[in-house]
Amino acid sequence: MIKKLTKHGNSYALIIDRGVMDLLQINEKTSLYVTTDGKNLIISPAASETRKEKFEAALQEVNQKHSRALKRLS
């Protein structure tokens, strides 16, 4: 798929087709992380705060339940 930038005020926009948005399970409210590797533009959904909070809570629970075993393994 080849895309062109579209003039949007004093900036330019990249239009993402609905099919691509559906495939990535994103919508107009999804925060996107934009980065580059020096040659390519990489756009990916940003990690949501809710997901991060759930992960940290699960990690803390595992550490509490298995702290002795984890200390012995390290």
C-alpha positions, -999 to 999 in steps of 0.1 A, spaced: 0 0 0 15 33 -10 2 65 8 8 102 4 7 128 30 -23 152 31 -20 189 39 -37 196 73 -33 232 84 4 240 87 12 203 90 8 171 70 -13 140 79 -11 104 71 -46 89 65 -49 54 80 -76 33 62 -104 17 83 -93 -18 73 -58 -12 88 -73 3 119 -96 -27 123 -67 -50 119 -47 -33 145 -77 -29 168 -73 9 171 -97 38 167 -95 76 166 -90 77 204 -61 53 205 -27 69 213 -1 61 188 37 58 194 57 72 165 94 64 162 119 58 135 149 35 129 166 61 107 151 49 75 115 39 84 86 55 102 72 32 128 37 38 141 23 15 168 -4 16 194 9 31 227 6 9 258 -25 20 277 -23 31 313 -49 5 323 -29 -23 308 3 -11 324 -14 -9 358 -28 -44 354 7 -57 345 23 -40 375 -4 -53 399 1 -89 385 39 -86 388 36 -74 424 13 -103 432 37 -128 417 66 -113 436 47 -115 469 36 -151 464 69 -164 451 95 -141 465 114 -169 484 116 -190 453 127 -161 431 154 -152 455 167 -187 455 167 -188 417 187 -156 415 
